[in-house]
Amino acid sequence: MADEKFDEKEMEKREEKSPEEKGWDEKYRRDPLSGIIWALILIWAGAVFLAANLGVLDRWLQVDARLPVIFSRLGGAWPIVLLGVGVILLGEVAIRLVVPVYRSPIGGTIILAVIFIGIALGDLISWNIIWPVVLIAFGLWIIIRAIWRK
């Protein structure tokens, strides 16, 4: 008898929860995009580090003249990993903006992507340029967001 009451109360609690309060399994079934993005980030990092460990990355960066100057001057696997992570996160933001099913807040993801890209490009472009540009972009984003809400 006690088990039945407990089961009924658990069912009522689950039904009362708002979508924000749902468990991990329920959230993941509703929005698998975050898991896919993290998997892509891990695959990207693994591929870059594997290429670096096998010496392929160094040969590719030094030999291929068709590469943009930015890649040949980055030097090392970490900047390329961070740049890729930033691009992947910006891709997530684009998907969340375009696909209504995956809509959710994107402010934190944009900031994280800009930080990763800024760190990756920090050796290529002076920090004296990167951080003011990041602040300007963040300010513009706040203005656009305020206008968009109205």
N, C-alpha and C positions, 0 to 999 in steps of 0.2 A: 504494500500500500504506500509506503514511504517513497519507494522508487518511482511509482506512478506520479505522485505529487511533484517529485524532483524533476521528472521528465517534462511534466506540464509546465513547470516554472521555467525550465531551460528553453522550451519552445516559445513561450511568451517573450522571454528576453531576446531571443533571436529575431522574432517578428517585430519587436519594438525598436530595434537598433536602426539608426539612420544609415544611409550609404557610407558616410564618413566613418562610422563606428564598426563597420563590418570587419571580419577577420581577414587575415592575409590571403587565405584561399579564395574567399569571395572577391576581394579586391583584384587578385591576380587574374581570375577568370574574366572579370569585367575589363581589365586593362593590362594586357600582357606586354604592352610596348616597353615599359621600363625594364622588364626582364630581358627582352630582346636587345635593347640598347646596351645593357651591361654585358651581355654575351658578346655583342659586336666589339665592345671596348676590350674585353679580354682576348678575343681572337686577334684584333688589331695589334695589341701589345705583344702577344705571343709571336705573331708573324714577324713583327719588326725586330724583336730580340733574337729570334731564330735566325733571321737574315743577317743580323749583326754578328752573331756568334759563328756563323758559317763563313763570314767574310764577304758575303754577297752584297750587303748594304754598302760597305766601303767601296767595293768595285763599281757598284751601280752609281754611287754618288760622284765618284771621281772620273769615270769613263764617259758616261752618257752626257754629251754636250747638248742634247735636246732638253734636258731638265731645266726648269726655271732656276735662276740664280739662287732663289731662296732655299731650295733643297740642297744645293751643293755647298752652301755656306753654313747650314745648320750644324753639321758636324756631330756625329754620334746618334745613338738610338733614342735617348731620352727626349730630346727636343722633337724628334719625329713622332714619337709615341704621344707626347702631350699635344702636339698640333693635331694629330689624328683624332685624339679624344675630344678636343674642342670642336672639331668639324662634325664628329658623330653626334655630340650633344646639340649642336646647332641643327643638325638634321632631325633630331627628336623634336626640337622646338617647332621646326617647319611642319612636321607631321601633325603635331598637336594643334597647330593653328589651322591646318587645312582639313583634317579629318575630324568631323564633329564627334564621332564615337570616342575618340581619344582626348578630347578637350580636358585640360586641367591647368592649374596655375603653372606658368613657365618662367616666372621671374628668377627664381633661384637657379634654374638650369641655364638661363642666358648668362647670368653672372659667373657661374662656374665655367662655362664654355669660354667666356672672354678671359677669365683668369688663366685657364690652361693655355689658350692661344698666346696670351701675353707672356707667360713664362717661357713658352717654346720659342717665341721670337725675341726674347730678351737679349740674347747674345747677338742677334742679327741687327736689331734696331735698338737704339739707346733707350734705357729705362726712362730717361728724361722726356722721351716722346711717347712711350707706351702708356704710362699712367695718366698723363693729362688727356690722352685720347680716350682711355677707358672711362675717365670721369665725365668727359663730354658726352660719350655714348650713353652712359648711365643716366645722365641728366636729360638727354633727348628722349630716352626710353620712358622716363617718368612723365615727361610732358605729353608724349604720344598716348601713354596709358590714361592720363587724366582727360585728355580730349576724347579718346575712344569711349570712355565710360559714359560721357554725356551723349 
